[in-house]
């Protein structure tokens, strides 16, 4: 099997799974827009940065554990691979329980911190409360899908996500339009959909279909440290979107009001699909890079990386073209409010330029993560997701205001890629990895 064929064998199910998940988020947004209204959309967008905290931590532990497990499998150390697997799962479920308790204890304080106006406070609290009630299944599904993919079964990971997405679409319709549960219905529908996915993915390990399996073990500080260290860059990368949303929400609520937040929430739903594609390519790439690294196969490492970069750049150009031609019609699916339409269309037209740069940055972070270049991965992730995002967004808001504020994310992603191109990271990315 050629490098390209092997890559697409892993990448296509990963992209497909995340794309379907992205699509059900979009459908969720359409149902909320039609059944609850613009305030419902705005409330969900305000809640996203908070509920993304848990998914980012889960991703860190899942990717960190899965990367180390894949490297161990490449070295034929199955025992150590399973130690990393079970340690990661234990940590993920424990943190989910703690997150649930803290959310219910400080619900109002969390909503106020997110920048809620008086109008949006109650619906935001309601959405967070019912969404987080299912956080064990959200975290569990994300973790199991990652390990199923690394255990040689990318198709099951794909179908696990499909089941959750289809269930969520049906339940959205039932709870919002039939039972009239409003924004609570959207949250409960998402949670119940995750339960179906969780059960299906769990079967892979319960039936011992791969080399990873559940077992009793003692948590060791060294294993926990290595998992966190390896997965930390991915956590920072995952935080890029919620940090961006949080920064924009703070600015938009002042410059454009509730309609501005509603418009940006529509764009955020569309961005879920976009980045599902880019991250899907990266996640499909990760097991191949990690195994090649474990096998000390430098040529495979190089070829898989090149295919990943070329694929993401091509997809970025295609997606931006679709938004340029059909963007207005796509946004009209969510709302007919002319003010919201105008803001959203202006946003996606400018924001979309960043796709070309972001698609490459995501692959680079995955490469350094998969090859245990943790320090480099952390540097890129922090630069991209925390420092430049917030700095450029607030600077653009101060200089340009209104539609010009969307230029901030373009500058941020471009500067990260410029850093990669201007440094030794791009010229010799494989020199120290074998």
Number of C-alpha atoms within 10 A of each C-alpha: 7 9 18 14 10 14 23 19 16 24 27 18 24 29 24 21 27 28 25 23 23 22 21 24 22 22 20 24 27 21 22 25 21 16 18 19 18 23 20 25 31 26 28 26 26 31 25 21 21 19 18 17 17 23 21 22 24 27 24 27 31 32 32 29 32 32 30 30 29 30 28 21 23 20 17 13 13 16 14 16 24 23 23 26 28 20 23 26 20 13 16 24 18 11 17 23 15 10 19 18 14 11 18 16 11 10 16 16 11 19 23 16 10 20 17 23 15 8 11 20 17 14 22 30 24 20 23 25 19 20 23 23 20 21 22 22 22 24 24 24 25 23 27 25 28 25 28 24 22 29 21 17 18 23 17 19 28 25 19 25 28 22 20 25 29 16 20 27 21 12 22 31 20 16 19 22 17 10 11 14 17 21 28 21 23 29 25 23 25 24 24 19 25 27 19 20 27 25 15 19 25 16 12 21 17 11 9 11 14 13 14 25 17 14 10 8 11 8 15 10 9 8 17 18 12 17 25 20 19 29 31 25 29 27 27 25 25 22 23 23 21 22 21 18 22 21 18 23 27 16 22 22 18 12 15 18 13 23 21 25 31 31 29 25 25 29 19 22 21 21 19 19 22 23 21 23 27 27 23 23 31 28 25 25 27 31 29 25 30 29 25 24 22 20 18 15 14 15 13 18 24 16 15 20 25 14 16 26 19 12 18 26 17 12 18 23 14 12 16 21 13 11 18 15 10 11 17 17 12 15 22 16 14 23 19 10 12 10 12 23 22 15 20 26 24 17 20 23 15 18 19 22 19 20 25 21 21 24 28 23 24 25 23 25 22 27 27 25 27 31 25 22 17 20 15 15 26 23 13 24 26 18 19 25 24 19 13 20 25 22 15 21 23 19 15 20 20 13 10 13 17 18 17 16 24 24 22 25 28 21 19 25 25 20 17 22 21 13 14 18 12 11 11 11 15 14 11 10 15 17 10 8 17 14
